[in-house]
């Protein structure tokens, strides 16, 4: 019960912070609106404040207009566009002259932002560094696989027949825990005939042949289309569907029989752009049915207005309408209100925060809600502190060089962050989908997964969903 006492204390402190922060935000917002909102822009309420600031200073800026497809003809020609279901996302070079026409016909106009892999490296030098170092020592003394034990991973339901798409920094497809579970790799950084470069195992050739092909591309163009030089995508993939071959079955993913499609949409330093991620989501929409994709793992995010109207959130919501189940990292921006990342703030994306599987404590760095428009996020919390999983073996990755003390051996390392907890949730979801299809002979939608996650969750707040722990900790299905 001492854990619940600590939890209650944390909630009280967070509520006090939320009240103070809310008052501050309201005050600042009123001041900012008075300072930067041009009188000539009566539609400023649906414009990202960053765009208003740039326009006021007569600077060109890149923005995205989110518009209903039926209204797209009312807008001026765009630099680039994407369509997701009933919505079209248009990219513009925005000036004071075209902003009003764009805004008055759009749902929201969003500023260009870079996206980053949500990883723990910054924490090693930040306020929570000692917290993480202490918990790493606990992780190293743990003899089993903490993520599977903590979530009561099923031994009967292993994700068989389920395809999970991982949008990340690539993957080491030659890792013994992954090479048999990866169906294909897709690159958003290399194109052929105008299409992302794809390698399908057994169709284009073996994984060894894929590696030889990558070496040729690297010699000519200086890039690796699919390999994971950052190390994040390989770790996330192993959490979801690692087979355990390199550890004689000791360290496995939550769904070791699931299949993976890995899209490399983040470069070798863990960064990407709104354009590239929209391209990746567009690829998923186009090929989801052809390759039977049911789950999308997004262990990344961006800071910004979390009202769910940004282009990434709208795109994800439309993919959910079409039947996909999307998970996103809540963020690692500390337990302050309104820190949920984009696209975890989307209405139909399942946002995942972190909990320490070794101590059952919620870490100080996991982002919490609510969203800017008052919705309760995260939806669930999963193991996200020093999760043991696969690391690249073909290349020496950035992460293992940055945190050498977290490397276990040639094949595995520990990492922390809501990236890891997001992958745990995706793996659990693959278990549930296999079970659901066995029982009901159809695939579940995102609402049904949330329902069953709730049903088999360990509730922290027994009264309601809250903005720290969501609905609680989802557990594996009874075997």
ZIVEN-V601406 format. One line per field, one symbol per residue. ss: DSSP state (2 for helix, 1 for strand, 0 for the rest). psi: psi as a letter, one per 40 degrees, with the letter a starting at -180 (. if undefined). burial: b if it has 16 or more other C-alpha atoms within 10 Angstrom, else e. Layout:
ss->???
psi->???
burial->???
This chain:
ss->02222222222222222222222222222222222200000002221022222222000011111111222222000001111100111111110222222222000111100111100022222000222222222222200002222200000000000011111100000000000001111111111100111111100010222222222222222000000000022222222220002220000000000011111100000011122222222222222000001111110111000000002222222222200011111000000000000100000001111110000000000000000000000001111000111100000002222202221000011110022222222222222222222222000002222222222011000000010001001100000
psi->eddddddddddddddddddddddddddddddddddehidegefedfhhddddddddefiiihihhhiideedeeiihidiiihhbeihhhhihhiddedddddeeidihiihiiiihgiedddeeadeddddddddddddeheagdddddefhiedheehehhhhhhaeaigeehdeddeehdiihheehihfeiihihhheddaiddddddddddddddeeihddigededddddddddfhdedeefedhiidgeeiiihhhhehaeeeiaidddddddddddddedddefhdhhhggiiiiahfeeeidddddddddddeeihhiihdiffigiifehihedeidehhhhaiihedefihieehiiaaideeihiidiiihehghhaiiiedihidddddgdeehdaddiiiiiiedddddddddddddddddddddefiiiaddddddddddfihhdhedihiedebeahiiiih.
burial->eeeeeebeebbeebeeebeeeeeeeeeeeeeeeeebbbeebebbebbbbebbbbbeeeeebbbbbbbbeeebeebeeeeebbbbbebbbbbbebbbeebbebbbbbbbbbbbeebbbbbbeebeeeeeeeebbebbeebeeeeebbbbebbbbbeebbbbebbbbbbbbbbbbbbbbbbbbbbbbbbbbbeeeeebbbbbbeeeeebeebbeebbeeeeeeebbbbbbbbbbbbbbbbbbbbbbebeeeebbbbbbbbbbbbbbbbbbbbbbbbbbbbbbbbbbbeebeeeebbbbbbbbbbbbbbbbbbbbbbbbbbbbeebbbbbbbbbbbbbbbbbbbbbbbbbbbbbbbbbbbbeeebbbbbbbbbbbeebbbbbbbbbbbbbbbbbbbeeebbbbeeeeebbbeebbbbbbbbbbbbbbbbbbbbbbbbbbeeeeeebbbbeebbebbbeebebbbeeebbbbbbbbbbbbbee
